[in-house]
Structure formats: C-alpha cells, structure tokens
C-alpha cells in the first residue's frame, strides 16, 4: 500500500477512538445532557473530523492499478449505484434469514438500537451514520483494504477478508454474517464498475433508509405494530368465541 493508504488507516483508527478523548473534554466543559446525547455528540464530532481528513487524503491517493481498467461509464455507474442498494438489502435479508433459521439468532440489532437512541438524542448523528460513516468505511474497507488484497489474492479472499474486518468494526458480533454479506456485495460492486463511488452510494442508500425508518418514522411504526398486535388479539378472541 502507498503512504496515502497507510495514512487513511491511521486516521480511521484515530476516528474510531476519538470519542474516548472527546467525552472527557465535554464533561470538563460542563456538559450535563443524557449519556445518549453525550455519545452521539462525541461520535458526531470525531467522525466528522475523520470524514474530512480521510476523504481529503483519498482524493490525493494514487489509484489502485488493478482496479483502474475498464471503468464503468456514467450511465452504468448510475445504474449500478441504484441497483447496489437493492443488492445490499437482498444480501442483508438473506444473511438474516440464515442467522435466524440455521443458527437460531433472533432478528434485531443492539448496535442499531444504540445508534437510534443516540440519533434521537443528538440529531446530527443521523447525518454521520447515513453519510459520513458509509463514505469513510467504503474508502477504508473497499478502496484501501480490499484493493490491496485484491491485487495479490483475487476477489474472494479479498472480499471475505475485508468484509470480515468491516463486520468486526461494527462490534455487533451476533450479526457478523449480515455485515459480511453486505461487505462482499460492496466489494463486488467496486470490481464490477471499478468506481468506488458505486459502493459508496449503495452504502449511503441502505444506511439512509435505515435511519429514515428507525428515527424519522420509528414512533409511527411502533404505534402501527402495537395496533396490529391489538387487532390480532381481538381476532383471536372472536375466533376463540366462535369455537367454544
């Protein structure tokens, strides 16, 4: 890897660790909000700074020669960016089904629930999770790590290795398969188009959708689910009365 790629990895690690240093500073400045708000603000500050630095370095980095030939033109880039969102959703759904029916893992992510709580307490976190995070992760895990491994080992070793790293960094070890599946899809999109913007857009799309559903419409969906449960209970009582 060239020096720019190493710098990206260094600043990515610092970005991940930044809340450890930011939280004490915020306490020293007299912050008295909730823990969710504190964590959300600390992550927002650290990840925004990391996003600016890493994207700036990425623009200056020399492209990976193995992923420069036969780049997709603009129409294909737009098409695969759009289709990539659905491919990522499909991979996520398939992996979740395997986790549920093969390994007995219940659906739902504690990591996602924690992020939603922070986003509700500190709304700027929504932008960080929906846009800044995916952009940085695609630069790190696809452009840098996958790109370096792809040149030496080919697609599958590179995709599975970088995908596993991508899964581990989310610290949601119960659902490693879901993150791994998404990582492989993003790597495939990168190889298919030779443009890092394609997996970036797909990743931003899926994260934005989750944030929109979970944060913006979360309460409405919860109310709808409760109403559906009440209707189901009513139907069961009526049917039970008929057969008594």
HELIX and SHEET records of a PDB file:
HELIX    1   1 UNK A    3  UNK A   28  1                                  26    
HELIX    2   2 UNK A   35  UNK A   60  1                                  26    
HELIX    3   3 UNK A   65  UNK A   67  5                                   3    
HELIX    4   4 UNK A   74  UNK A  101  1                                  28    
HELIX    5   5 UNK A  110  UNK A  121  1                                  12    
HELIX    6   6 UNK A  124  UNK A  127  1                                   4    
HELIX    7   7 UNK A  128  UNK A  132  3                                   5    
HELIX    8   8 UNK A  133  UNK A  137  1                                   5    
HELIX    9   9 UNK A  138  UNK A  146  3                                   9    
HELIX   10  10 UNK A  147  UNK A  153  1                                   7    
HELIX   11  11 UNK A  155  UNK A  168  1                                  14    
HELIX   12  12 UNK A  173  UNK A  175  5                                   3    
HELIX   13  13 UNK A  176  UNK A  193  1                                  18    
HELIX   14  14 UNK A  196  UNK A  211  1                                  16    
HELIX   15  15 UNK A  212  UNK A  216  3                                   5    
HELIX   16  16 UNK A  218  UNK A  242  1                                  25    
END                                                                             
